Amino acid sequence: MSKGELIFIICIILPVIPMALFGQWRLFWVFMSFYICFGLQEWLSVVQTGKTISQHFWDFQALSPVKANIIIGFMITMWTSLIMHFKSKKKEG
C-alpha cells in the first residue's frame, strides 16, 4: 500500500471518529455501513477482475473523460446536498 493510499484511507475513515466521540451513533452506523458495502465491492472487484473500483474508473476516465466528469459532478452534487441537508434546520411540524 502506497503512502497516498494510506492517507486516502485515513481521510475517508476520519469522519466517523467524532461521530462516535459525540454519540452520533445512527450517523456513525450509516457511514460504517457504507464502508462495509464499499469494502465488499472493492474486494469483489479485485477478486473478479484484478482491479480496484478506482482503477476501473480511471480506465473509464481515460476512454471517456466527459462522461467521467459528469459522474464526478453528480457525486459532488450528492455529497454537497447531503452536507447542506445536515446543515439546514428543518421546520418542525
N, C-alpha and C positions, 0 to 999 in steps of 0.2 A: 504494500500500500504506500503510495507516494505521500509526501508532506501535504500537497494540495488536497488530496482525497481525505486525509485525516482532518484537515482544517474544515473541509466541507461537511463532514460527518459531525464534527463538534458543533459547528454553526447551526446545523439542522436540529440537533438534539437540545441545544441550549435553552430554547423557549420553554421546555417542559419543566426545567428546574424551578423557576419562580412560580409556575402553576402549582407545583407540588408544595413548595415552601409556603405559599399563600393560601393553600387549601382549596384551590380551584380544581377539584377532583374530576368533575364532569368534563371540563375543558382538557385537563391532563389526559383523560382516557380517550377523548376524541383524537387527540394527536398521537397517542400511543397506538390506537387502532390504525391510524393512517400509516405509522411507521411499520407496524407489523404487516399490514397488507402490502405496502411498498416493498418491504424486505422480502416477503414471499414471492412477489412478482419478479423482483430482481434476481433472486435465486433461480426461479423457474426459467427466466430468460437466459441466464448463463448456462444452466443445465441443457436447455433445448437448443441454443444457438451458439454458445460460446462467447456471447457478447452481453454486456450490461444494457439496461434500458437507455442510459446516456449514450453509449456507443451506437445503438440503433438510431437514436435521434440525431447524433452528429452525422451519421451516414445519410440520413434523410435530408438534413440541412445542407449537406454538400450537393445533393442532387436537386433539391427544391428549396432554395433559400427563401423565396417569397412565402411559400406555404409554411415553412418552419417559423418564419417571423409572425405569420398570422396565428399560429398555435401559441407562440410565446406571448403575443399581445393579449390573447384571450386568457392565458394563465395569469398574466399581470392583472387583468381586469378582475378575474375571480378572486385573487388574493387581496387586491385592494378593496373590493366590495366587502369581503369578509371582515377586514380590518375596520373599514368605515362602519359596518354594521355594529361591531363591538363598541366603537367609539360613540355611536349615536345613542341617545336616550329615547326609548320608545315611550309614547304616551300611554298611560295606564287606562284600562277600561275598554 
